[in-house]
Amino acid sequence: MGALVRDTVTQRTGRVMAHQSGRVWLRPEGGGREWAALPEDVEAL
């Protein structure tokens, strides 16, 4: 939780907020709306 990652599908970076229902929930670094990504589409920065 809290790790800075990149969603390789959208090329957006965000912080990991949760792992739920087979998804990783990310929030933009500067704040904003969370989005979900598949674990295989997320890479650590």
mmCIF entry with sequence, helices, sheets and N, C-alpha, C, O atoms, coordinates in Angstrom:
data_MODEL
# 
_entry.id   MODEL 
# 
_entity.id                         1 
_entity.type                       polymer 
_entity.pdbx_number_of_molecules   1 
# 
_entity_poly.entity_id                      1 
_entity_poly.type                           'polypeptide(L)' 
_entity_poly.nstd_linkage                   no 
_entity_poly.nstd_monomer                   no 
_entity_poly.pdbx_seq_one_letter_code       MGALVRDTVTQRTGRVMAHQSGRVWLRPEGGGREWAALPEDVEAL 
_entity_poly.pdbx_seq_one_letter_code_can   MGALVRDTVTQRTGRVMAHQSGRVWLRPEGGGREWAALPEDVEAL 
_entity_poly.pdbx_strand_id                 A 
# 
loop_
_entity_poly_seq.entity_id 
_entity_poly_seq.num 
_entity_poly_seq.mon_id 
_entity_poly_seq.hetero 
1 1  MET n 
1 2  GLY n 
1 3  ALA n 
1 4  LEU n 
1 5  VAL n 
1 6  ARG n 
1 7  ASP n 
1 8  THR n 
1 9  VAL n 
1 10 THR n 
1 11 GLN n 
1 12 ARG n 
1 13 THR n 
1 14 GLY n 
1 15 ARG n 
1 16 VAL n 
1 17 MET n 
1 18 ALA n 
1 19 HIS n 
1 20 GLN n 
1 21 SER n 
1 22 GLY n 
1 23 ARG n 
1 24 VAL n 
1 25 TRP n 
1 26 LEU n 
1 27 ARG n 
1 28 PRO n 
1 29 GLU n 
1 30 GLY n 
1 31 GLY n 
1 32 GLY n 
1 33 ARG n 
1 34 GLU n 
1 35 TRP n 
1 36 ALA n 
1 37 ALA n 
1 38 LEU n 
1 39 PRO n 
1 40 GLU n 
1 41 ASP n 
1 42 VAL n 
1 43 GLU n 
1 44 ALA n 
1 45 LEU n 
# 
_struct_asym.id          A 
_struct_asym.entity_id   1 
# 
_struct_conf.conf_type_id            HELX_P 
_struct_conf.id                      HELX_P1 
_struct_conf.pdbx_PDB_helix_id       AA1 
_struct_conf.beg_label_comp_id       PRO 
_struct_conf.beg_label_asym_id       A 
_struct_conf.beg_label_seq_id        39 
_struct_conf.pdbx_beg_PDB_ins_code   ? 
_struct_conf.end_label_comp_id       ASP 
_struct_conf.end_label_asym_id       A 
_struct_conf.end_label_seq_id        41 
_struct_conf.pdbx_end_PDB_ins_code   ? 
_struct_conf.beg_auth_comp_id        PRO 
_struct_conf.beg_auth_asym_id        A 
_struct_conf.beg_auth_seq_id         39 
_struct_conf.end_auth_comp_id        ASP 
_struct_conf.end_auth_asym_id        A 
_struct_conf.end_auth_seq_id         41 
_struct_conf.pdbx_PDB_helix_class    5 
_struct_conf.details                 ? 
_struct_conf.pdbx_PDB_helix_length   3 
# 
_struct_conf_type.id          HELX_P 
_struct_conf_type.criteria    ? 
_struct_conf_type.reference   ? 
# 
_struct_sheet.id               AA1 
_struct_sheet.type             ? 
_struct_sheet.number_strands   5 
_struct_sheet.details          ? 
# 
loop_
_struct_sheet_order.sheet_id 
_struct_sheet_order.range_id_1 
_struct_sheet_order.range_id_2 
_struct_sheet_order.offset 
_struct_sheet_order.sense 
AA1 1 2 ? anti-parallel 
AA1 2 3 ? anti-parallel 
AA1 3 4 ? anti-parallel 
AA1 4 5 ? anti-parallel 
# 
loop_
_struct_sheet_range.sheet_id 
_struct_sheet_range.id 
_struct_sheet_range.beg_label_comp_id 
_struct_sheet_range.beg_label_asym_id 
_struct_sheet_range.beg_label_seq_id 
_struct_sheet_range.pdbx_beg_PDB_ins_code 
_struct_sheet_range.end_label_comp_id 
_struct_sheet_range.end_label_asym_id 
_struct_sheet_range.end_label_seq_id 
_struct_sheet_range.pdbx_end_PDB_ins_code 
_struct_sheet_range.beg_auth_comp_id 
_struct_sheet_range.beg_auth_asym_id 
_struct_sheet_range.beg_auth_seq_id 
_struct_sheet_range.end_auth_comp_id 
_struct_sheet_range.end_auth_asym_id 
_struct_sheet_range.end_auth_seq_id 
AA1 1 TRP A 35 ? ALA A 37 ? TRP A 35 ALA A 37 
AA1 2 ARG A 23 ? PRO A 28 ? ARG A 23 PRO A 28 
AA1 3 ARG A 12 ? GLN A 20 ? ARG A 12 GLN A 20 
AA1 4 LEU A 4  ? ASP A 7  ? LEU A 4  ASP A 7  
AA1 5 VAL A 42 ? ALA A 44 ? VAL A 42 ALA A 44 
# 
loop_
_atom_site.group_PDB 
_atom_site.id 
_atom_site.type_symbol 
_atom_site.label_atom_id 
_atom_site.label_alt_id 
_atom_site.label_comp_id 
_atom_site.label_asym_id 
_atom_site.label_entity_id 
_atom_site.label_seq_id 
_atom_site.pdbx_PDB_ins_code 
_atom_site.Cartn_x 
_atom_site.Cartn_y 
_atom_site.Cartn_z 
_atom_site.occupancy 
_atom_site.B_iso_or_equiv 
_atom_site.pdbx_formal_charge 
_atom_site.auth_seq_id 
_atom_site.auth_comp_id 
_atom_site.auth_asym_id 
_atom_site.auth_atom_id 
_atom_site.pdbx_PDB_model_num 
ATOM 1   N N  . MET A 1 1  ? 0.836   -1.172 0.000   1.00 0.00 ? 1  MET A N  1 
ATOM 2   C CA . MET A 1 1  ? 0.000   0.000  0.000   1.00 0.00 ? 1  MET A CA 1 
ATOM 3   C C  . MET A 1 1  ? 0.887   1.243  0.000   1.00 0.00 ? 1  MET A C  1 
ATOM 4   O O  . MET A 1 1  ? 1.904   1.308  0.690   1.00 0.00 ? 1  MET A O  1 
ATOM 5   N N  . GLY A 1 2  ? 0.479   2.200  -0.775  1.00 0.00 ? 2  GLY A N  1 
ATOM 6   C CA . GLY A 1 2  ? 1.207   3.455  -0.818  1.00 0.00 ? 2  GLY A CA 1 
ATOM 7   C C  . GLY A 1 2  ? 2.353   3.505  -1.807  1.00 0.00 ? 2  GLY A C  1 
ATOM 8   O O  . GLY A 1 2  ? 2.958   4.559  -2.002  1.00 0.00 ? 2  GLY A O  1 
ATOM 9   N N  . ALA A 1 3  ? 2.663   2.362  -2.442  1.00 0.00 ? 3  ALA A N  1 
ATOM 10  C CA . ALA A 1 3  ? 3.776   2.336  -3.397  1.00 0.00 ? 3  ALA A CA 1 
ATOM 11  C C  . ALA A 1 3  ? 3.429   3.143  -4.645  1.00 0.00 ? 3  ALA A C  1 
ATOM 12  O O  . ALA A 1 3  ? 2.286   3.146  -5.100  1.00 0.00 ? 3  ALA A O  1 
ATOM 13  N N  . LEU A 1 4  ? 4.427   3.822  -5.185  1.00 0.00 ? 4  LEU A N  1 
ATOM 14  C CA . LEU A 1 4  ? 4.259   4.567  -6.429  1.00 0.00 ? 4  LEU A CA 1 
ATOM 15  C C  . LEU A 1 4  ? 4.446   3.597  -7.595  1.00 0.00 ? 4  LEU A C  1 
ATOM 16  O O  . LEU A 1 4  ? 5.462   2.909  -7.683  1.00 0.00 ? 4  LEU A O  1 
ATOM 17  N N  . VAL A 1 5  ? 3.457   3.550  -8.486  1.00 0.00 ? 5  VAL A N  1 
ATOM 18  C CA . VAL A 1 5  ? 3.471   2.601  -9.595  1.00 0.00 ? 5  VAL A CA 1 
ATOM 19  C C  . VAL A 1 5  ? 3.004   3.272  -10.879 1.00 0.00 ? 5  VAL A C  1 
ATOM 20  O O  . VAL A 1 5  ? 2.485   4.388  -10.862 1.00 0.00 ? 5  VAL A O  1 
ATOM 21  N N  . ARG A 1 6  ? 3.199   2.565  -12.002 1.00 0.00 ? 6  ARG A N  1 
ATOM 22  C CA . ARG A 1 6  ? 2.693   3.022  -13.300 1.00 0.00 ? 6  ARG A CA 1 
ATOM 23  C C  . ARG A 1 6  ? 1.710   1.978  -13.814 1.00 0.00 ? 6  ARG A C  1 
ATOM 24  O O  . ARG A 1 6  ? 1.981   0.777  -13.775 1.00 0.00 ? 6  ARG A O  1 
ATOM 25  N N  . ASP A 1 7  ? 0.584   2.444  -14.288 1.00 0.00 ? 7  ASP A N  1 
ATOM 26  C CA . ASP A 1 7  ? -0.385  1.612  -14.998 1.00 0.00 ? 7  ASP A CA 1 
ATOM 27  C C  . ASP A 1 7  ? 0.093   1.579  -16.444 1.00 0.00 ? 7  ASP A C  1 
ATOM 28  O O  . ASP A 1 7  ? 0.037   2.597  -17.133 1.00 0.00 ? 7  ASP A O  1 
ATOM 29  N N  . THR A 1 8  ? 0.560   0.432  -16.910 1.00 0.00 ? 8  THR A N  1 
ATOM 30  C CA . THR A 1 8  ? 1.162   0.352  -18.241 1.00 0.00 ? 8  THR A CA 1 
ATOM 31  C C  . THR A 1 8  ? 0.138   0.446  -19.370 1.00 0.00 ? 8  THR A C  1 
ATOM 32  O O  . THR A 1 8  ? 0.518   0.653  -20.522 1.00 0.00 ? 8  THR A O  1 
ATOM 33  N N  . VAL A 1 9  ? -1.134  0.300  -19.067 1.00 0.00 ? 9  VAL A N  1 
ATOM 34  C CA . VAL A 1 9  ? -2.178  0.437  -20.089 1.00 0.00 ? 9  VAL A CA 1 
ATOM 35  C C  . VAL A 1 9  ? -2.472  1.911  -20.346 1.00 0.00 ? 9  VAL A C  1 
ATOM 36  O O  . VAL A 1 9  ? -2.552  2.342  -21.496 1.00 0.00 ? 9  VAL A O  1 
ATOM 37  N N  . THR A 1 10 ? -2.633  2.682  -19.271 1.00 0.00 ? 10 THR A N  1 
ATOM 38  C CA . THR A 1 10 ? -2.984  4.105  -19.413 1.00 0.00 ? 10 THR A CA 1 
ATOM 39  C C  . THR A 1 10 ? -1.774  5.025  -19.352 1.00 0.00 ? 10 THR A C  1 
ATOM 40  O O  . THR A 1 10 ? -1.871  6.206  -19.683 1.00 0.00 ? 10 THR A O  1 
ATOM 41  N N  . GLN A 1 11 ? -0.618  4.479  -18.924 1.00 0.00 ? 11 GLN A N  1 
ATOM 42  C CA . GLN A 1 11 ? 0.614   5.247  -18.719 1.00 0.00 ? 11 GLN A CA 1 
ATOM 43  C C  . GLN A 1 11 ? 0.483   6.274  -17.594 1.00 0.00 ? 11 GLN A C  1 
ATOM 44  O O  . GLN A 1 11 ? 1.285   7.203  -17.512 1.00 0.00 ? 11 GLN A O  1 
ATOM 45  N N  . ARG A 1 12 ? -0.506  6.118  -16.739 1.00 0.00 ? 12 ARG A N  1 
ATOM 46  C CA . ARG A 1 12 ? -0.674  7.017  -15.590 1.00 0.00 ? 12 ARG A CA 1 
ATOM 47  C C  . ARG A 1 12 ? 0.123   6.477  -14.409 1.00 0.00 ? 12 ARG A C  1 
ATOM 48  O O  . ARG A 1 12 ? 0.293   5.266  -14.271 1.00 0.00 ? 12 ARG A O  1 
ATOM 49  N N  . THR A 1 13 ? 0.613   7.378  -13.555 1.00 0.00 ? 13 THR A N  1 
ATOM 50  C CA . THR A 1 13 ? 1.268   6.970  -12.320 1.00 0.00 ? 13 THR A CA 1 
ATOM 51  C C  . THR A 1 13 ? 0.342   7.267  -11.154 1.00 0.00 ? 13 THR A C  1 
ATOM 52  O O  . THR A 1 13 ? -0.450  8.208  -11.186 1.00 0.00 ? 13 THR A O  1 
ATOM 53  N N  . GLY A 1 14 ? 0.463   6.446  -10.132 1.00 0.00 ? 14 GLY A N  1 
ATOM 54  C CA . GLY A 1 14 ? -0.365  6.644  -8.952  1.00 0.00 ? 14 GLY A CA 1 
ATOM 55  C C  . GLY A 1 14 ? 0.149   5.838  -7.783  1.00 0.00 ? 14 GLY A C  1 
ATOM 56  O O  . GLY A 1 14 ? 1.108   5.076  -7.907  1.00 0.00 ? 14 GLY A O  1 
ATOM 57  N N  . ARG A 1 15 ? -0.494  6.012  -6.655  1.00 0.00 ? 15 ARG A N  1 
ATOM 58  C CA . ARG A 1 15 ? -0.167  5.275  -5.435  1.00 0.00 ? 15 ARG A CA 1 
ATOM 59  C C  . ARG A 1 15 ? -1.184  4.166  -5.230  1.00 0.00 ? 15 ARG A C  1 
ATOM 60  O O  . ARG A 1 15 ? -2.381  4.355  -5.447  1.00 0.00 ? 15 ARG A O  1 
ATOM 61  N N  . VAL A 1 16 ? -0.694  3.006  -4.809  1.00 0.00 ? 16 VAL A N  1 
ATOM 62  C CA . VAL A 1 16 ? -1.570  1.867  -4.549  1.00 0.00 ? 16 VAL A CA 1 
ATOM 63  C C  . VAL A 1 16 ? -2.384  2.148  -3.296  1.00 0.00 ? 16 VAL A C  1 
ATOM 64  O O  . VAL A 1 16 ? -1.833  2.396  -2.223  1.00 0.00 ? 16 VAL A O  1 
ATOM 65  N N  . MET A 1 17 ? -3.701  2.105  -3.447  1.00 0.00 ? 17 MET A N  1 
ATOM 66  C CA . MET A 1 17 ? -4.618  2.350  -2.337  1.00 0.00 ? 17 MET A CA 1 
ATOM 67  C C  . MET A 1 17 ? -5.206  1.060  -1.788  1.00 0.00 ? 17 MET A C  1 
ATOM 68  O O  . MET A 1 17 ? -5.487  0.966  -0.594  1.00 0.00 ? 17 MET A O  1 
ATOM 69  N N  . ALA A 1 18 ? -5.397  0.060  -2.651  1.00 0.00 ? 18 ALA A N  1 
ATOM 70  C CA . ALA A 1 18 ? -6.015  -1.194 -2.214  1.00 0.00 ? 18 ALA A CA 1 
ATOM 71  C C  . ALA A 1 18 ? -5.822  -2.270 -3.270  1.00 0.00 ? 18 ALA A C  1 
ATOM 72  O O  . ALA A 1 18 ? -5.533  -1.993 -4.433  1.00 0.00 ? 18 ALA A O  1 
ATOM 73  N N  . HIS A 1 19 ? -5.993  -3.512 -2.820  1.00 0.00 ? 19 HIS A N  1 
ATOM 74  C CA . HIS A 1 19 ? -6.071  -4.682 -3.695  1.00 0.00 ? 19 HIS A CA 1 
ATOM 75  C C  . HIS A 1 19 ? -7.434  -5.293 -3.403  1.00 0.00 ? 19 HIS A C  1 
ATOM 76  O O  . HIS A 1 19 ? -7.689  -5.733 -2.282  1.00 0.00 ? 19 HIS A O  1 
ATOM 77  N N  . GLN A 1 20 ? -8.306  -5.324 -4.400  1.00 0.00 ? 20 GLN A N  1 
ATOM 78  C CA . GLN A 1 20 ? -9.657  -5.821 -4.165  1.00 0.00 ? 20 GLN A CA 1 
ATOM 79  C C  . GLN A 1 20 ? -10.225 -6.415 -5.448  1.00 0.00 ? 20 GLN A C  1 
ATOM 80  O O  . GLN A 1 20 ? -10.072 -5.844 -6.527  1.00 0.00 ? 20 GLN A O  1 
ATOM 81  N N  . SER A 1 21 ? -10.872 -7.552 -5.322  1.00 0.00 ? 21 SER A N  1 
ATOM 82  C CA . SER A 1 21 ? -11.560 -8.209 -6.446  1.00 0.00 ? 21 SER A CA 1 
ATOM 83  C C  . SER A 1 21 ? -10.650 -8.414 -7.655  1.00 0.00 ? 21 SER A C  1 
ATOM 84  O O  . SER A 1 21 ? -11.080 -8.240 -8.796  1.00 0.00 ? 21 SER A O  1 
ATOM 85  N N  . GLY A 1 22 ? -9.395  -8.782 -7.405  1.00 0.00 ? 22 GLY A N  1 
ATOM 86  C CA . GLY A 1 22 ? -8.467  -9.038 -8.494  1.00 0.00 ? 22 GLY A CA 1 
ATOM 87  C C  . GLY A 1 22 ? -7.950  -7.799 -9.193  1.00 0.00 ? 22 GLY A C  1 
ATOM 88  O O  . GLY A 1 22 ? -7.369  -7.893 -10.275 1.00 0.00 ? 22 GLY A O  1 
ATOM 89  N N  . ARG A 1 23 ? -8.149  -6.653 -8.598  1.00 0.00 ? 23 ARG A N  1 
ATOM 90  C CA . ARG A 1 23 ? -7.706  -5.372 -9.170  1.00 0.00 ? 23 ARG A CA 1 
ATOM 91  C C  . ARG A 1 23 ? -6.814  -4.643 -8.175  1.00 0.00 ? 23 ARG A C  1 
ATOM 92  O O  . ARG A 1 23 ? -6.874  -4.879 -6.968  1.00 0.00 ? 23 ARG A O  1 
ATOM 93  N N  . VAL A 1 24 ? -5.994  -3.761 -8.706  1.00 0.00 ? 24 VAL A N  1 
ATOM 94  C CA . VAL A 1 24 ? -5.194  -2.855 -7.878  1.00 0.00 ? 24 VAL A CA 1 
ATOM 95  C C  . VAL A 1 24 ? -5.827  -1.481 -8.032  1.00 0.00 ? 24 VAL A C  1 
ATOM 96  O O  . VAL A 1 24 ? -6.002  -0.993 -9.149  1.00 0.00 ? 24 VAL A O  1 
ATOM 97  N N  . TRP A 1 25 ? -6.167  -0.863 -6.918  1.00 0.00 ? 25 TRP A N  1 
ATOM 98  C CA . TRP A 1 25 ? -6.791  0.467  -6.952  1.00 0.00 ? 25 TRP A CA 1 
ATOM 99  C C  . TRP A 1 25 ? -5.719  1.517  -6.750  1.00 0.00 ? 25 TRP A C  1 
ATOM 100 O O  . TRP A 1 25 ? -4.962  1.481  -5.779  1.00 0.00 ? 25 TRP A O  1 
ATOM 101 N N  . LEU A 1 26 ? -5.666  2.464  -7.695  1.00 0.00 ? 26 LEU A N  1 
ATOM 102 C CA . LEU A 1 26 ? -4.624  3.486  -7.714  1.00 0.00 ? 26 LEU A CA 1 
ATOM 103 C C  . LEU A 1 26 ? -5.243  4.870  -7.594  1.00 0.00 ? 26 LEU A C  1 
ATOM 104 O O  . LEU A 1 26 ? -6.360  5.116  -8.048  1.00 0.00 ? 26 LEU A O  1 
ATOM 105 N N  . ARG A 1 27 ? -4.480  5.772  -6.965  1.00 0.00 ? 27 ARG A N  1 
ATOM 106 C CA . ARG A 1 27 ? -4.906  7.173  -6.875  1.00 0.00 ? 27 ARG A CA 1 
ATOM 107 C C  . ARG A 1 27 ? -3.782  8.042  -7.419  1.00 0.00 ? 27 ARG A C  1 
ATOM 108 O O  . ARG A 1 27 ? -2.618  7.808  -7.094  1.00 0.00 ? 27 ARG A O  1 
ATOM 109 N N  . PRO A 1 28 ? -4.100  9.038  -8.240  1.00 0.00 ? 28 PRO A N  1 
ATOM 110 C CA . PRO A 1 28 ? -3.062  9.932  -8.766  1.00 0.00 ? 28 PRO A CA 1 
ATOM 111 C C  . PRO A 1 28 ? -2.252  10.561 -7.634  1.00 0.00 ? 28 PRO A C  1 
ATOM 112 O O  . PRO A 1 28 ? -2.787  10.838 -6.561  1.00 0.00 ? 28 PRO A O  1 
ATOM 113 N N  . GLU A 1 29 ? -0.971  10.783 -7.875  1.00 0.00 ? 29 GLU A N  1 
ATOM 114 C CA . GLU A 1 29 ? -0.082  11.357 -6.853  1.00 0.00 ? 29 GLU A CA 1 
ATOM 115 C C  . GLU A 1 29 ? -0.592  12.660 -6.268  1.00 0.00 ? 29 GLU A C  1 
ATOM 116 O O  . GLU A 1 29 ? -0.501  12.866 -5.058  1.00 0.00 ? 29 GLU A O  1 
ATOM 117 N N  . GLY A 1 30 ? -1.118  13.531 -7.086  1.00 0.00 ? 30 GLY A N  1 
ATOM 118 C CA . GLY A 1 30 ? -1.596  14.824 -6.609  1.00 0.00 ? 30 GLY A CA 1 
ATOM 119 C C  . GLY A 1 30 ? -3.009  14.779 -6.063  1.00 0.00 ? 30 GLY A C  1 
ATOM 120 O O  . GLY A 1 30 ? -3.588  15.819 -5.746  1.00 0.00 ? 30 GLY A O  1 
ATOM 121 N N  . GLY A 1 31 ? -3.570  13.579 -5.949  1.00 0.00 ? 31 GLY A N  1 
ATOM 122 C CA . GLY A 1 31 ? -4.946  13.432 -5.503  1.00 0.00 ? 31 GLY A CA 1 
ATOM 123 C C  . GLY A 1 31 ? -5.875  13.324 -6.696  1.00 0.00 ? 31 GLY A C  1 
ATOM 124 O O  . GLY A 1 31 ? -5.481  13.590 -7.832  1.00 0.00 ? 31 GLY A O  1 
ATOM 125 N N  . GLY A 1 32 ? -7.079  12.942 -6.436  1.00 0.00 ? 32 GLY A N  1 
ATOM 126 C CA . GLY A 1 32 ? -8.056  12.793 -7.509  1.00 0.00 ? 32 GLY A CA 1 
ATOM 127 C C  . GLY A 1 32 ? -8.754  11.463 -7.435  1.00 0.00 ? 32 GLY A C  1 
ATOM 128 O O  . GLY A 1 32 ? -8.640  10.735 -6.449  1.00 0.00 ? 32 GLY A O  1 
ATOM 129 N N  . ARG A 1 33 ? -9.470  11.158 -8.479  1.00 0.00 ? 33 ARG A N  1 
ATOM 130 C CA . ARG A 1 33 ? -10.300 9.960  -8.519  1.00 0.00 ? 33 ARG A CA 1 
ATOM 131 C C  . ARG A 1 33 ? -9.459  8.701  -8.714  1.00 0.00 ? 33 ARG A C  1 
ATOM 132 O O  . ARG A 1 33 ? -8.571  8.662  -9.565  1.00 0.00 ? 33 ARG A O  1 
ATOM 133 N N  . GLU A 1 34 ? -9.747  7.679  -7.921  1.00 0.00 ? 34 GLU A N  1 
ATOM 134 C CA . GLU A 1 34 ? -9.063  6.399  -8.043  1.00 0.00 ? 34 GLU A CA 1 
ATOM 135 C C  . GLU A 1 34 ? -9.495  5.681  -9.315  1.00 0.00 ? 34 GLU A C  1 
ATOM 136 O O  . GLU A 1 34 ? -10.578 5.919  -9.849  1.00 0.00 ? 34 GLU A O  1 
ATOM 137 N N  . TRP A 1 35 ? -8.618  4.796  -9.785  1.00 0.00 ? 35 TRP A N  1 
ATOM 138 C CA . TRP A 1 35 ? -8.976  3.919  -10.890 1.00 0.00 ? 35 TRP A CA 1 
ATOM 139 C C  . TRP A 1 35 ? -8.421  2.534  -10.598 1.00 0.00 ? 35 TRP A C  1 
ATOM 140 O O  . TRP A 1 35 ? -7.528  2.366  -9.768  1.00 0.00 ? 35 TRP A O  1 
ATOM 141 N N  . ALA A 1 36 ? -8.964  1.549  -11.295 1.00 0.00 ? 36 ALA A N  1 
ATOM 142 C CA . ALA A 1 36 ? -8.565  0.156  -11.092 1.00 0.00 ? 36 ALA A CA 1 
ATOM 143 C C  . ALA A 1 36 ? -7.720  -0.318 -12.266 1.00 0.00 ? 36 ALA A C  1 
ATOM 144 O O  . ALA A 1 36 ? -7.947  0.063  -13.415 1.00 0.00 ? 36 ALA A O  1 
ATOM 145 N N  . ALA A 1 37 ? -6.741  -1.157 -11.949 1.00 0.00 ? 37 ALA A N  1 
ATOM 146 C CA . ALA A 1 37 ? -5.891  -1.762 -12.973 1.00 0.00 ? 37 ALA A CA 1 
ATOM 147 C C  . ALA A 1 37 ? -5.689  -3.231 -12.622 1.00 0.00 ? 37 ALA A C  1 
ATOM 148 O O  . ALA A 1 37 ? -5.783  -3.620 -11.458 1.00 0.00 ? 37 ALA A O  1 
ATOM 149 N N  . LEU A 1 38 ? -5.414  -4.027 -13.625 1.00 0.00 ? 38 LEU A N  1 
ATOM 150 C CA . LEU A 1 38 ? -5.071  -5.420 -13.382 1.00 0.00 ? 38 LEU A CA 1 
ATOM 151 C C  . LEU A 1 38 ? -3.650  -5.484 -12.825 1.00 0.00 ? 38 LEU A C  1 
ATOM 152 O O  . LEU A 1 38 ? -2.794  -4.696 -13.229 1.00 0.00 ? 38 LEU A O  1 
ATOM 153 N N  . PRO A 1 39 ? -3.391  -6.410 -11.904 1.00 0.00 ? 39 PRO A N  1 
ATOM 154 C CA . PRO A 1 39 ? -2.050  -6.495 -11.308 1.00 0.00 ? 39 PRO A CA 1 
ATOM 155 C C  . PRO A 1 39 ? -0.933  -6.644 -12.341 1.00 0.00 ? 39 PRO A C  1 
ATOM 156 O O  . PRO A 1 39 ? 0.155   -6.100 -12.155 1.00 0.00 ? 39 PRO A O  1 
ATOM 157 N N  . GLU A 1 40 ? -1.191  -7.376 -13.426 1.00 0.00 ? 40 GLU A N  1 
ATOM 158 C CA . GLU A 1 40 ? -0.142  -7.571 -14.438 1.00 0.00 ? 40 GLU A CA 1 
ATOM 159 C C  . GLU A 1 40 ? 0.135   -6.316 -15.256 1.00 0.00 ? 40 GLU A C  1 
ATOM 160 O O  . GLU A 1 40 ? 1.121   -6.257 -15.991 1.00 0.00 ? 40 GLU A O  1 
ATOM 161 N N  . ASP A 1 41 ? -0.730  -5.317 -15.132 1.00 0.00 ? 41 ASP A N  1 
ATOM 162 C CA . ASP A 1 41 ? -0.544  -4.056 -15.854 1.00 0.00 ? 41 ASP A CA 1 
ATOM 163 C C  . ASP A 1 41 ? 0.076   -2.961 -14.995 1.00 0.00 ? 41 ASP A C  1 
ATOM 164 O O  . ASP A 1 41 ? 0.150   -1.804 -15.411 1.00 0.00 ? 41 ASP A O  1 
ATOM 165 N N  . VAL A 1 42 ? 0.521   -3.326 -13.800 1.00 0.00 ? 42 VAL A N  1 
ATOM 166 C CA . VAL A 1 42 ? 1.082   -2.348 -12.863 1.00 0.00 ? 42 VAL A CA 1 
ATOM 167 C C  . VAL A 1 42 ? 2.559   -2.653 -12.653 1.00 0.00 ? 42 VAL A C  1 
ATOM 168 O O  . VAL A 1 42 ? 2.932   -3.794 -12.381 1.00 0.00 ? 42 VAL A O  1 
ATOM 169 N N  . GLU A 1 43 ? 3.404   -1.616 -12.783 1.00 0.00 ? 43 GLU A N  1 
ATOM 170 C CA . GLU A 1 43 ? 4.837   -1.799 -12.538 1.00 0.00 ? 43 GLU A CA 1 
ATOM 171 C C  . GLU A 1 43 ? 5.320   -0.778 -11.515 1.00 0.00 ? 43 GLU A C  1 
ATOM 172 O O  . GLU A 1 43 ? 4.903   0.381  -11.525 1.00 0.00 ? 43 GLU A O  1 
ATOM 173 N N  . ALA A 1 44 ? 6.203   -1.229 -10.635 1.00 0.00 ? 44 ALA A N  1 
ATOM 174 C CA . ALA A 1 44 ? 6.757   -0.354 -9.601  1.00 0.00 ? 44 ALA A CA 1 
ATOM 175 C C  . ALA A 1 44 ? 7.677   0.681  -10.225 1.00 0.00 ? 44 ALA A C  1 
ATOM 176 O O  . ALA A 1 44 ? 8.347   0.414  -11.223 1.00 0.00 ? 44 ALA A O  1 
ATOM 177 N N  . LEU A 1 45 ? 7.702   1.856  -9.629  1.00 0.00 ? 45 LEU A N  1 
ATOM 178 C CA . LEU A 1 45 ? 8.611   2.921  -10.078 1.00 0.00 ? 45 LEU A CA 1 
ATOM 179 C C  . LEU A 1 45 ? 9.716   3.121  -9.059  1.00 0.00 ? 45 LEU A C  1 
ATOM 180 O O  . LEU A 1 45 ? 10.585  3.971  -9.250  1.00 0.00 ? 45 LEU A O  1 
# 
